Amino acid sequence: MGISLLQMAEIGGYVLRQRLAGQKRFPLVLMLEPLFRCNLACAGCGKIDYPDEILNQRLSLADCLQSIDECGAPVVVVAGGEPLLHKELPQIVEGAIARKKYVTVCTNALLLEKQIDRYKPNRYFNWSIHLDGDQEMHDHSVCQPGVYERAVKALKLAKEKGFRVTINCTLFNNAEPARVAAFFDTISTLGIEGITVSPGYAYERAPDQQHFLNREKTKTLFRDIFSRGKGGKAWPFFQSTLFLDFLAGNRTYHCTPWGNPTRTVFGWQRPCYLLGEGYAATFKELMEDTAWERYGTGNYEKCADCMVHCGFEATAVEEAFKNPLAALKVAVGGIRTQGPMSPDIPLDRQRPAEFVFSRHVEHKLAEIREAKSGGEHLSAAE
């Protein structure tokens, strides 16, 4: 259960090759967002607040495969928006698998039952179904009744058909530790390969800004949850043990934003999956021309409360690679849920937030309209 030994070994081999080649910065996971359109409107989501002209844009199959090749990361996570709305998603998945990439498709599962026969089980492929807790918790999170029941039904169908299935669970400041632990107990009985869990990140454009977690509340929440599951050992997490230990306040980490680079219809997103403060035309430009030192907890106000996996999982993997005994200790002994927490990063020197979302939207709209007025075919990647 959880991440397979083979997958860990292959990713470890990739990290070793990068280190031997002298690479200081390299990606682990490509976050591929071929569209922003979704069939839900969750209050905590900041990914769908765009005009229809942008929501109608798609990265083509060729765009997606080029991005996978350009980036070179061993893992590809297809997100959105709702990826199952993309007509070429089966070909995108097939193309990534043919390149021996570990592929995860994140989905709310509302379309999965209808479309599942367009896909084939493969050890390189898994569905990641969005479930933010039990029925009441999840339906409240996605702002629509009945979604939990449909998602679980689709999950069971996918398992029956031989697919690898994980769930992704985002928690906010109204999460009840005992209830979350009970949900993990229940969902683990369905034969899933693992659980990906994350504190809700404060998207600046999300409709609900009142229920995001700060760092102190995040650490307390996860300690309370893990203490109800043998230090987290009771559940099959699809994440590194050191990242989970970080969530519980036992490690002080700086984020590694280039570890999970993001490709969207705007381009290569700077600096990370959560913040769209600029876009590069190529992956090389993203890696070489981004002012990484301007971002992260302690450096930038918007990053102050972030403890999300897309920033810190790569940091945890790097520590596990340098100090495997530390990872083994947590894996064997469980996550410490009592005692002092590691010191946090001071925020007294962080630069103030800049609000540039509207500028990028206006630029993209102008680009789309100019192409239409000229009678040109616009590639979503342009």
Disulfide bonds with the S-S distance in Angstrom:
none
